[in-house]
Amino acid sequence: MSISAADVMKLRKATGAGMMDCKSALAEANGDFERATEIIREKGKLVASKRADREATEGVVLAKVSADKKSGGLVVLNCETDFVAKNEGFIAFAGKILNHAIAEKAADLDAVKAISLDGRTVEAQVLEQTGVIGEKLDLPFYASLQAETVVAYIHPGNRLATLVGFNKAGVDEQITKDVAMQVAAMSPVAVDKASVPAEVVAKELEIAKEKFRLEGKPEAMLDKIAQGALEKFFKESTLLNQAFIKESKQTVADYLKSHDKDLTVTAFVRYALSE
């Protein structure tokens, strides 16, 4: 049967699929628009299945806060190639997911995947886009953060983003940006010493003891020397104890207190795509 250009364009607009894919779907469906839409979606599932063993290691990392700056979300959408990762449509799709996640106060990744987006779940739409784009897509990570003030930072290139929460409302934007960029640049493991997981502390102590043991330090001194190494780890790897990147003579905690003696960071999220 004859398929009109108008019908092809209508299906393309509705699904985002390529012109030839839309024309083929309409022909297969004998012009039935709803069936052609289903065929496009089914093709997406087929492509996803065929590409299941492919590595989706490229993509975008986006972060954003709510209008009242009391909450924020960070989402990662993976694809296979840098070419797709830089595509405006792909970035916009990830942004759309993030906007809905924040608006609906999604608590975790499962909640994001279940969100209804244009009549279908986010999970289904990611699968469909695999067919439209022709690459395996994956939605591997989402985190939310709530605080009196939340700030988001996206490093140029969309491969690294952070969220940081503060204990007070109305914090100066320059301060929040500085700390968000500190998290991005210095990759702390926790806010402070008290919030470092016990298993991380135990691992650092064991690494230090083994290092000094190999250097020939007396066994009786290993625990004490390892504690010293642990303190260095806390200084370098916990946000509030790190040297502030804009002024290395003060810590991040000192920087915050220089503006407000009670101001501190309550939590942060950082995600970076591997290089």
Beta strands, then each sheet from edge to edge (+ up, - down):
strand 1: 58-65
strand 2: 71-79
strand 3: 116-117
strand 4: 120-121
strand 5: 138-146
strand 6: 149-154
strand 7: 160-166
strand 8: 243-244
strand 9: 247-251
strand 10: 265-272
sheet 1: 1+ 2- 5+
sheet 2: 3+ 4-
sheet 3: 6+ 7- 10+
sheet 4: 8+ 9-
end
